[in-house]
C-alpha cells in the first residue's frame, strides 16, 4: 500500500519552479542590457538623374489642320425667259459637254419674234418718212441728218439711235409723231429677241441637261446647270475654339489621299454662322487645279496666327493644362504656372516660362514640387538614348 505525498512537498516544488522561471527572465534581461542597442544604419537618399530642355522663347508661326470637300466656285442653273421649240446648235446640249465662254448653249426658235420686230421697224421707218416733208419746212437745218438716218435704215440690222434734236421745239415736233415711243418699243423687242439664244456665261461643263432638241419650252422653265471648271472652293469646318487662329487671305497647303499632287489655296471667306450641334464654322478656301474635281475630299494645313514670346513643348509635359516641372538650381523640381496659347494633338504652345529655364524633359516616377534631382551628364544622356528597349526589359524611369 503506497504512501501519500505530503502537501508541503508539492507546494515546495511549485515554489522552486517559479523561482527558476523568474531567475531566467531577469538573467536574459540583464544580458540584453550588457549587450546594448544595435547601431542604426543611415540609408542614403536616392537622387534621380533627369534630363532637361533649356527654354528659349521666340515668335512661332503655327498651322491648323484643314479638311473638307470641293465645290465649284461658279455653278448656276440655266432658265429660259422665252418660249418655243429647241433648235440644233452644232453641239449637243448634254451633261458633260464643255462650252467656252460666250459659246451658244441652246437656241430657241425665234422666227415669230423676229418677224414681229421687223414689222415694228418697218412701221418706224414709215413714220420717219412721213415726217420728212414737214421737217424740211420747219427745221431745214436738221433735214440732212434725218435723211441720212432714213437712208441707212435696215429692218434686218440693230436699230440705231434716233438723231438728237437741236432744241426743245424740234424734240417736241419729233415726239408728236410718236417716234420715241416706237423706238423704245423696238429696242425692247430686240432685247427680247436676244434671249432666244442662250450663251455660256463662263467656260465650263454642263452638269445637268433637262431638255432635248425639238422640245418645246415655256418661259421660266429650267434647262439645265453649268459649272465652271478649274476653280473651286474647299468648304472646311473649323471648331469655334480654333477660329481665332485663322484670317481671310491666309494660305493653305492642300493634298489628296487619292491622287498625287499638292495645291495652294487661299482663305476667301469665313462664315458668320455657327453650327449649333457641332459648334463649328464653315471656312471657304479658293483653290485651282486641272486635276481637281467637284466633290473631292482634301486635307491640308492652313497658316495660322504668329505667337510672340512662346515655346512649343510635348503635350505630355503639361500638368493639369496649366503647369510644368522645371529644375531649379540643377537640384530641385519646381512647378511653374504657364499660359497655354494653342493645343495640337501631340504638342502645345505655351507662354510664361523665362528664357533659360530648364524644363524637365525625361520621365520621372512620382514627381513632386521640391523633389531632389540631379542633371544627367552628356555621357549618361547618350547612353540612355542609345540603350535599346525590349519587351522583356522595362524602361528605367
Secondary structure, DSSP 4 states (H G I P E B T S, - for coil): -PPPPPHHHHHHHHHHHHHHHHHHHHHHHHHHHHH-PPPPPPPPP-PEEE-EEE---EEEEEEEEEEEEEEESSEEEEE-SS-EEEE--SS---TT-EE-TT-EEEEE--HHHHHHHHHHHHHHHHHHHHHHHHHHHH-HHHHHHHHHHHHT--TTSPPPPPPPPSSHHHHHHHHHTTHHHHHHHHHHHHHHHHTTEEE-SSSEEEEEE---TT-EE-TT-EEEEEEESSEEEEEEEEEGGGGGG--TT-EEEEE-SSSS-EEEEEEEEEEEEE-TTT-EEEEEEEEE-TT--TT-EEEEEEEEEEEEEEEEEEGGG-BTTTEEEEEETTTEEEEEE-EEEEE-SSEEEEE-PPTT-EEE-S--TT--TT-BEEEPPHHHHHHHHHS---TTSPPP-
